[in-house]
């Protein structure tokens, strides 16, 4: 393709949306794409709601089973008017009632974390009532405190386990203190010999049970965090496998279509170039020819993007003058596409030598500049800035567009994701893959309504590249 609006050698990405994925970074409004793993703000609530629903149901089942066991083993069956029977029934009824209230909030999908913490505290109070009627400080029901600590770890990780442990330990110590200070007597229908009410005898079971709560909390938190991390890696691996499958399909499609598409595009571009320079066209006809040239160049870019994304290659590292590459792309961008109504500027040194693949770095700069132009309105300025900081070269492409929409930030560098009416969302995916292959990081700083800046960090290798200001 010989049209002057054609991209530089090996361009790859602008057919995609200007903004397709990023992660929260340190400065306000900044997004970091290294490493790629972010989730939407609401996405964490969905699994929490699911876990909370299942654990609420499981809690009621355990409570019912424990009530039956308590009645059969400790109480010898429910005794009408018996103190322990009344306490057990009231406790279980109250637990069911509170669970119903929590279920209403759960159905509304609001304040899920607050509901989770409240349920953990409620459970520990419930278990304390059952501990009281089944032997007090030495009751076997104290093991239920650890069950709630495990539940807290599953729901909220370490913070949830701590809430359960603190509330359970506090409730148990208060029960033991009430028995030791004789503020709470032995249930009238229970044998007094089954209860420990002297401080000297209370110290050992208190220490053992509190130690058990601490140990269960630590183990549950550790296992929950490991499970969560493993699940996250599994999700990432699944996503990579799905993307690899899509890229393989894209590669087969691109290989078959590239030759068939580019040949007629070249003929169209050559014919339009001859017509436009023939001197026999009116101004209106020449404007139409420019539109055709621009659209054929865009189609050529799309084919190139598909090929680049589907057939990655290992970078051939050499000494590259990044300043020259950036300035060449700026000049070309001013003559291509919307370069006529969006000004592209270069700010930086006259030379910046880095170790990289020359063609691929040219492609990265071109894709980012083209995306910035597409995100800009007429009369806006796109700035390509290059400077050195802390042993690394920083290349920034900044636009004055609308910024990245909040809903699109988590998929900014995903292939085939786009928020625009045309394009396939490939350009930034190519950028990310090339930079990953080089070991370079990319950072995105964006505020809605204030524009966006893509910042590539290229660290020095074992032999620092030379720089000439």
N, C-alpha and C positions, 0 to 999 in steps of 0.2 A: 504494500500500500504506500503510495507516494504522496498522498495528500499532506499539505503542510500542517494540518490539524491532527495528524496521527501522533500517537504517544511515543515516548522515547523507547529505545531498544529494551524489550523485555518488560513493559509496564504491566501491572497486574491488578490493580484493584480499584476502582472507583465506581464500578457498576453497582456496588452495594450501597447501602444506606450510609449517609455521612456518619451516623453513630450506631454502633451495633453491640458493644459490650464493654463493661468495665467493673471495677470493684472499688469499695470504699478505701480511700487512702487517708493519709494523715492530715493534710490541710483541709479546711472546710471546703466542701464542694469538689475535692480531688478524688479521682478514681484511679486505682492502680491495677494494672492488668497482669501483674506478676506476683504470685502465681494466679492462675485463673480459677477462682473458686468463689463465688459469691452467690448468695441467694437473695431473693427478693424479700423485703421486709415482712411481708405477710406469709411467706412460705414456711417459716419456722412454726407458725401457729397451727398449721394444718396437721402435722404429725403430733403435736402436743394435744390437740383436741381429740385425735384418734386414740392416743395412749390414755388420756384422761377418761374417755368413755369406757374403754375396756377395763381399766383399773377400778373405776367406780362400780361397774357390774361385778367384777371379781371381789371387791371389798364386801359387797352385800352378801355374796355367796359365802365367803369366809366367815362373816359375822353370823349368818344363819346357822352354818355348820357348827361354829363354836358354841352358839347358844344351845343347840341340841346336845352337844357333847357335855357342856357344863351342867345341863339339867340332868343328864343321865349319870354322869360320873360324880360330880361334886354335890349336887343337890338331891340326888336320888329320885329324880322326877320333880315336876313343878308342884310345890305345896301351896294350895290356895291361902292367900294371906301371909305366906312366909316372906320374911324380910328379903332374903337373897333372891327369891323368885321374883319379887316385885322389882328389885334393883335391876335384875337381868332383863326383864321384859321392858321396863321403862327405858333402859339404856339402848336396847336394840331398836325399840320403837322410835326413840329420839334420833338414832343413827339413820334409820330409814327416812325419817322426816327431813333431816338435814340433807341427806343425799338427794331427796326430791327437789329441794331448793337449789342445790348445786346443779342438778340436771337442767333446771329452767335456764340458769345462766349459761350452761354449756350449750344448750340448744340455741341461745342467742349469740353464741360464739364471741363473747365479750369477757374481758378480764380473766383470761384462762390461767395465767400464772398466779394471780391472786386467789382464784378458786382452788388451784392446786395446793398452794400453801395452807389455805384455810382447811382443806380436807385433811391434810397431814396432821395439823394440830387437833382437829376434831377426832381423828382416829386415835391419837395417843391418849386423849381424855377418855374416849370410849374404852380403850384397853385398860386404863387405870381403874375404871369402875368394875370391870370384870375381874381384874387382879384382886381387888378388895374383897370380893365375895368368894374367891377361890383360893384363899390362903394368904393373902397379903404379900409381904416382902418376899416370901419364899415360894409364891405361886408359880406354877409352870406357865401361866398365861403371860408372864413377863417376856417370853420369846416373841410375842406379837409386837413389842416395841421395835425389834429388829426387822420384822416384816415391813413395818411402816417406813423404816429407814431405807430399806431396799426399794420400796415404792417411790419414795422421794428421789432417790438416785435415778430411777428409770424415768420419772417425769421431768425433773429439772436438773439432773446431774448433781454435782457437789453441793450447790446452794440448797437444793431440795433435801438432800440427805442431812445437811446440817440443821435445817429447820425441823425435820422430823426428830433428829437426835436430841436437840436442845429441848424441844417441847416434851418429848418422851421422858428424858432424864429429869426435867423439872417436875413433871407430874408424878413420876415414881418417887422422887425424893420427898415431895410434899406429902404423899401418902405415907411413906415410912416415918416422916417427922410427926404426922398427925397420930399415927399409932404409937410411936415412942413417947410422945408427950401426953398420951391418953386423951387427946382431943377427939379422937375417933375410936370408938369401941369395936370389939369383935362382933360381927353379926350375930344376932341373938339365936339364929337357927344353925350356927356353925360351931363345931367343937373348939373350945378355947385353946386346947393343946396344939391345934394346927397352925396357930398364929404366933409370930414372934413380936413381942411388944416391949422388950427391954433394949436400951441403947447398946449395951455390950453385945447382945446377940444380933442386933440389926446391922452392925457395921459390916460383917462379912457378906451377907447376901446383897447388901447395897453395893459394896465394892465390886462383887462379881457381876452383877447385872449391869451396872454402869460401864464396867470394862467391856462387857459383851456388846452394849450399845455402841461404844466407840469403835470397837473392832469391826462390827458389822457395817457401820457407817463408812469407815475407810475402805473396806473391801468392796462394798456396793458401789461407792463413788468411783473407785479405780476401774472396776469391771464395766460400769456404765459408760465411763469416758472412753475406755478401749473399744467398747462395742460401737459407740457413736463415731469414733474415728474410723473404725473398720467399715462401718456402713457408709461413711462419707467417701472413703476410697473406692468402695464398691460402686457407688453412684457415679463417681468420676470415671472409673474404668468402663462402666456400661455406656456412659455418654461418649467416651473416646471410641469404643467399639462401634457404636451406632454411627458416629461421624465418619469413622474409617470406611464403614460399609457404604455410606452415602458418597464418600469421595471416590471409592472404587467404581460405583455406578456412574458417577460423573466423569471419571477418567475414560471409561468405555464409550460413553456418549460423546465426550469432547473429542477423543481421538477420531471417531467416525465422522463427526460433523465439521471439525476445524478446516480440513482441506476443502470440503465442499462449500463451506460458507466463505472462506477467505478468498477463494478464486473469484467468485462473482463480485465480492466487495472490492477487490483490486480493480476489476474491470469497470465497475461503476465509478470508483474514485478517479481512475485515469480518464474516463470519458467526460466526467464532470469538469475535471481540470482543463481538458482541451476546450470544452464549450465555454468555460468561464474566461479563459485567456484568449479566445478567438476574436474578441473585439466586435462581435456582431450582436451581442445581447443587450437588452435594455437593463436599466438599473433593477427593475423588479425581477427579471430573469436571473440576474447575477445574485440577488438576495436568495432566490430559491435554490440556486446551485450551492451557495454557502450552507444552507440548511441541509441539503443532501450530503455534502461533504462532512458536516458535523455529525450527522446521524450514522453515516457509514463508519466514521472513526469510533463512535460509541459502540457500535456492533463489533468492531474489531477489538476494542478494549475488552468487551465481554468475553469473546472467544479466548483472548489471551489470559484473562483471569481464570477461566475454567481450566485451561491447560496448566497454568501455573499452580493452581490449588490441587489439582488431581495428580500431578506428576512432580512432586517435590524432589529436589536434588541437594546433595551435600554441598555446602558452600565451599568454593575454591578461594581460600584466603590469600590475599595479596595486599600490598600497600596501596590504599585508595585515598585520593584527595577528596574528602567529603565536602569541602567548601566548593570545589569545582563542580561536583555532582549537583549540589544544591542550587548553585547559580545557573547551571544549564537547565535544570528543571523549572526554575522560576522563569527563565526566558521563554522556554517552550510553553509553559502554562499560560503566559500572557498572549500567546498566539493561538491557543487551542480552546475549543469549547466556549465557555463563558469568560475567557480571559479578557474580552473587550470591555465588559462592564464590572469586573472585579479586579482590583489592582493587587498584584502579587509582588511583595518586596523581599529582599534578602538583607539580613543584617548579620555581620560576622567577619571573621578574619579572611584574608585572601587565600590561606592554605590551612588545611587541617588533615593531617595524614593519620589514617586509622588502618587497622588490619581487618579486612572484610572482603566479601565477594562483591566486586564492582557492579556487576549487572544487577544483583539482588538488592544492593543498597540503593541503586538508582530507582529500582522498582518501589522500594519502601517509600522513598521521598516523593516519588510521583503519585503513588496511591494516596498518601496523606495530604499532599497539596490538592489533588483533585477532589478528595472528599471535603476539604475545607472550602474550596470554591463552590461546590455543590450545596454546601450548607449556608452560603452567604447570599445576601440579597444584593441587588444592583447598587453600585457605589461603595460597597464595603471593601475592606482591605484585609488581605491574607498576608501574614508576616512569617517568613522562614528565618529563624534566628539560630545561630550556632555560636556556642561559647564553651570555654573550658572551666571545669569546677571540680576540685578535689580529685585530681588524677583521672578525670574522665571527660570526654566530649559530650555535650548535651545539645541535641538537635530538637528544636521546638517549632511546630507548625501551629499557628494560632489564627483563629478566624473571629469574626464579629457576628456570628449567627445567633440562633435562638438558644443554643446550648443543648445538652442531652436531656431528653425527656426522662423523668424518673422511671417510667415503666420500661424503658428500653435499655437502661444502664446495665442490667445483669446479663445481657446477651450481646454486648457491643462487638465482641470479636468472634461470635458464632458464625459459622458458614451458613449461608442461605437465610439469614435473618435480615430483614430490611423493613424500615418504616416508611419508605417512599413508594410512590405509585409505580415506578419502573426500577429496573435493576434486580439483581438476584442476591445481594448481600454477600459478596465474595471478597471485595477489596480489602477490608480490614482483617479478614481471616487470613489472607495471603500475607499481610504485614506481620501479623502475630506469629505465623509459622516461620517466616524468614528470621525474625528477631529471636525466636526460640532456638532455631538452628544455630544462630551465631552466639547465643548466650547473652544477648543484649536484653535490657528491660525497657518496657514502655509504660509510661504513666500518663494518665488523662486527668486534666484539671478542667472542670466544667461547672458553670452555674447557669441555670436556666435564665435566658434573657440577656446574658452577658458574654456569650461566646464560649468556645472550647479551645483548649490547647493540648495537643499530643506531644509528649516529650520523650524522646528516645535517649537512653543513657548508654554510651559506648565506652566501657572502661579500657584502660591501657592493658596490653598484654604483657608477657614477660619482658619484652623489649619495647619500652614506651615509644610510640610513634613520634616523629619530629613534628614540630609546629612552627609555623612562620607567620607572624602577625603582619 
